[in-house]
């Protein structure tokens, strides 16, 4: 009951608008938003990237935040030339499928994050999708932020609105936006980890139930595979966040490094959770396999016991089925009843012995 309530709450709080919809992308097929911020306040109206950066550099204050969704190489080429982005970083941003990392190109930071989303399901099966992943790339320069999103989730619309409601944070510049994005993604990791824990608890209860099904191995293995997706997103991000939190060569601003240190601490918590989930699923799988082995041994003992019981009438009937003329009790009137009685008594004694020893 509690797990069902948690699922309902998660559905209610994760209904975010997908800003990649063409109706909300008036600036191009891949450009979601292009907004100028000065003194932490959003300037009215969207405008093309070249005009936005011209306004920022002319005023020598503020920055421009451009959000894109799965741009093609041709679409991104003009932006890369306009902002002077490094070709290697541009290639990674367009092709995606990169490991989480942070790289510095002169005065521009290029960060890659894995986004995750928990896929709601009524019941976990051997084919259920539990964790859906995407990618988010961020270019943070002196006067611009460019975010490139790959996948159908991980929209930054709610994050942008939250930042706009906190002008003091936006006034700190592009690095503050980078921190907020990292913090937002790690918070998603925490939410997904909590949801996966509910699935693991349900699986553990099912495996150790009195009438556990032997088909649970497929569900355990599927959950372990989905957990691996979460692990691939979370674990490689530890080193980049530690670098942002401690390396003055990447971030000279000590105050921003403190913010990243807090995000790194949250990531450590998620990493520990994922590692413990992995170990727990291994234990659950081993326990399930042990249960299956014990059940198979019990089945074999029952089959062996019944085979021993059936062997008695088989042997007696086999002996009297031989076509010899001179055999005892063949001419006796009560011979048939006597033999059946002997068979019944022998089978009863053997059955009782097996029951007493726990074989039946």
MARDRENSE-982586 format. One record per residue (C-alpha): residue in one letter; x, y, z. Coordinates in steps of 0.001 Angstrom, whole numbers, padded with zeros to 6 digits, always signed. Each point is the difference from the previous one (the first is absolute). Layout:
BEGIN
aXYZ/...
END
This chain:
BEGIN
x+000000+000000+000000/x+002824+002402+000928/x+001854-000791-003239/x-003137+000792-002035/x-000359+003371+001746/x+003639+000781-000762/x-000565-000749-003687/x-003018+002329-000107/x+002005+002798+001621/x+002876-000498-002446/x-002370+000214-002980/x-001482+003225+001380/x+003372+001706+000483/x+001630-001128-003252/x-002521+001427-002480/x+002281+002523-001672/x-000490+001645-003371/x+002264-001285-002755/x+001458+003200-001440/x+001271-001845-003079/x-003493+000118-001490/x+000061+001911-003322/x-002784+002287+001167/x+002280+001288+002759/x+003114+000319-002177/x-000592+003144-002061/x+003724+000608-000494/x+000668-003118-002074/x-000477-003732-000115/x+002568-000677+002730/x+000155+003304+001920/x-002322-000131+002975/x+000845+003305+001697/x+002395+002886-000550/x-000219+002472+002867/x+002162+002881+001203/x+000520+000481+003748/x+001407+003176+001540/x+000463+000518+003728/x-001788-003288+000555/x-003134+001157-001803/x-001398-001335-003221/x-000198+002514-002813/x-003302+000076-001818/x-000400-001825-003292/x+001868-002839-001689/x+002470+000865-002743/x+002473-001766-002300/x+003310-001063+001519/x+002129+002512-001915/x-002163+002920+001105/x-000130-001273+003591/x+003766-000301+000371/x+000461+003381-001721/x-002261+001618+002612/x+001869-001665+002847/x+003459+000935-001233/x-001045+003528-000834/x-001272+000561+003534/x+002937-001972+001475/x-002317-001550+002559/x-002217-003036+000297/x+000020-003108-002136/x-002096-001861-002547/x-001454-003454+000625/x-000783-002054-003090/x-001793-003332+000356/x+000006-002571-002816/x-001547-003416-000481/x+001865-002555-002130/x+001489+002446-002529/x+001500-001298-003224/x+003589+000740-000906/x-001105+002596-002535/x-002318+001727+002495/x+002690+000176+002660/x+002840+001060-002303/x-001067+003666-000113/x-000282+000190+003801/x+003388-001679+000422/x+001579+002571-002304/x-001816+002896+001668/x+001187-000921+003505/x+003377-001423-001012/x-000628-003510+001351/x+002720-002615-000329/x-000605-002504-002852/x+000547-003031+002252/x-002602+001212+002475/x-002390+000827-002848/x+000350-003528-001379/x-000736-001527+003421/x-003011+002277+000488/x-001580-000928-003337/x+000733-003732-000047/x-000880-000591+003688/x+000548-003419+001652/x+002819+001440+002108/x+001107-000879+003513/x-000651+002678+002643/x+002989+002338+000006/x+001187+003588+000360/x+002590+001480-002339/x+001504+003468-000236/x+000639+001678-003341/x+001725+003303+000737/x-002697+002014+001784/x-002904-002335-000864/x-001080-002979+002117/x-001606-002954-001745/x-001960-002363+002270/x-001822-003218-000851/x-002710-001374+002300/x-002187-003082-000217/x-003654+000703+000727/x-002197-002723+001466/x-003723-000554+000341/x-001905-002674+001903/x-002484-001821-002227/x-003205-000660+001920/x-001417-003532-000244/x-002867-001771+001720/x+002010-003195+000484/x+003610-000875-000642/x+000397-002663-002686/x+002954-001624-001755/x-000265+002640-002751/x-000947+003124+001991/x+001920+003199-000664/x+000869+001588+003324/x+002621+002667-000745/x+000051+002143-003129/x+003153+001996-000696/x+000872+003000-002132/x+002844+002488-000301/x+000502+003664+000723/x+003012+002003-001188/x+000842+003459+001341/x+002365+002624-001412/x+000708+002655+002633/x+001966+003007-001223/x+000640+003470+001433/x-003243+001407-001391/x-002017-002940-001273/x-001475-003365+000920/x-000962-002535-002663/x-001897-003127+001029/x-000534-002901-002398/x-002500-002651+001012/x-000189-003489-001499/x-002996-002175+000819/x-003688+000568+000656/x+000367+000948+003656/x+002222+002208+002148/x-001639+003268-001029/x+001628+003048+001569/x-003156+002116-000189/x-000906-000367+003703/x+003625+000622+000990/x+000147+003166-002102/x-003202+001258+001635/x+001351-000777+003478/x+003208+001893-000737/x-001914+002965-001390/x-001861+000114+003310/x+003393+000348+001733/x+001753+002951-001684/x+002831+000043+002552/x+001087-003452-001161/x-000281+000867-003701/x+002024+003149+000576/x+003031-002172+000790/x+000241-000837-003692/x+000333-003093-002214/x+001828-002049+002632/x-002983+000367+002325/x-002189-001407-002784/x+002437-002898-000420/x-000210-000690+003732/x-003802+000107-000029/x-000114-002454-002901/x+002378-002394+001787/x-002014+000315+003217/x-003260-000591-001887/x+001348-003140-001680/x+001390-001445+003241/x-003351+000675+001713/x-001625-002043-002774/x+002463-002782+000787/x-001160+000051+003617/x-003662-000220-001044/x+000638-002874-002415/x+002084-001842+002602/x-002876+000259+002498/x-002439-001371-002586/x+002344-002875-000901/x+000301-000807+003697/x-003776-000518+000103/x+000317-002511-002851/x+002831-001807+001761/x-002000-000162+003248/x-002977-001431-001891/x+002255-002542-001710/x+001554-001006+003301/x-003440-000513+001525/x-001114-002096-002982/x+003111-002204+000048/x-000287-000778+003708/x-003770-000483-000099/x-001354-003399+000987/x-001057-000855-003552/x+002738+001715-001994/x-000097-000602-003734/x+002909-001626-001791/x-000294+002573-002796/x+001293+002778+002281/x+003540-000423-001355/x-000943+001801-003222/x-001463+002946+001931/x+003049+000215+002265/x+002345-000053-002982/x-002024+002678-001798/x+000058+002235+003077/x+003754-000535+000249/x+000425+001023-003636/x-002051+003148+000525/x+002024+000785+003110/x+003101-000247-002189/x-001415+002834-002144/x-000260+002165+003104/x+003491-001020+001075/x+001447+001009-003384/x-001538+003440+000415/x+000977+000579+003630/x+003435-001541+000552/x+002036+001717-002760/x-001251+003420+001119/x+001862-000196+003304/x+003403+001040-001353/x-001267+002989-002058/x-001951+001395+002957/x+002976-000448+002307/x+002110+001889-002530/x-002509+002854-000123/x-000082+000081+003798/x+003760-000021+000582/x+001946+001022-003111/x+000719+003769-000161/x+001132-000509-003586/x-003583-000809-001007/x-001818+002418+002299/x+001875+002917+001456/x-003046+001167+001964/x+000305-001569+003454/x-003660+000675+000832/x-001228-001933-003057/x+002344-002867+000903/x-001736-000222+003381/x-003332-000431-001795/x+001443-002790-002128/x+001416-001653+003131/x-003553-000260+001323/x-001164-001606-003261/x+002939-002433+000152/x-001068-001022+003522/x-003510-000762-001248/x+001439-002014-002861/x+002091-002035+002450/x-003204-000894+001788/x-001607-001198-003216/x+003122-001962-000939/x-000060-001790+003345/x-003701-000776-000430/x+000511-001434-003482/x+002920-002141+001209/x-002084-001323+002897/x-002918-000711-002376/x+002321-001989-002253/x+001302-002060+002921/x-003521-000526+001335/x-001273-001213-003382/x+002921-002447-000163/x-001026-001349+003413/x-003663-000212-001047/x+000936-001842-003187/x+002207-002446+001907/x-002747-000561+002563/x-002510-000624-002788/x+002300-002493-001714/x+000541-001751+003344/x-003769-000188+000476/x-000402-001489-003473/x+002717-002581+000746/x-001658-000952+003279/x-003390-000299-001722/x+001514-002205-002706/x+001628-002208+002639/x-003334-000346+001771/x-001658-000942-003270/x+002680-002609-000697/x-000417-001469+003489/x-003764-000302-000506/x+000457-001615-003391/x+002575-002421+001446/x-002274-000861+002938/x-002990-000741-002232/x+002225-002022-002346/x+001115-002124+002990/x-003622-000528+001046/x-001076-000977-003522/x+002987-002384-000245/x-001601-002407+002533/x-003161-000880-001997/x+002040+000142-003198/x+002425-002609+001308/x-002721-002310+001417/x-002144+000246-003108/x+003070-000544-002146/x+000856-003189+001845/x-003510-001403-000324/x-000137+001071-003606/x+002606-002612-000915/x-001455-003032-001804/x+001314-002775+002257/x-002293-002912+000764/x+001187-000698+003534/x-000197+003240+002061/x-001177+000326+003637/x-003598+001049+000677/x-001061-000260-003645/x-002644-002616+000824/x-000932+001482+003386/x-003514+001447+000260/x+001050+003007+002066/x+003345+000531-001752/x-001135+003070-001949/x-001395+001752+003061/x+003081-000959+002001/x+002419+001459-002557/x-002006+003241-000254/x+000019+000308+003778/x+003767-000510+000137/x+000468+002655-002702/x-002291+002482+001809/x+001700-000529+003376/x+003484+000337-001515/x-000955+003190-001853/x-001565+001457+003170/x+003102-000722+002071/x+002323+001543-002596/x-002272+003052-000417/x-000104+000537+003764/x+003791-000257+000233/x+000437+002599-002729/x-002515+002313+001680/x+001796-000336+003300/x+003306+000977-001636/x-001539+002986-001789/x+000214-001352-003537/x-003758+000162-000551/
END
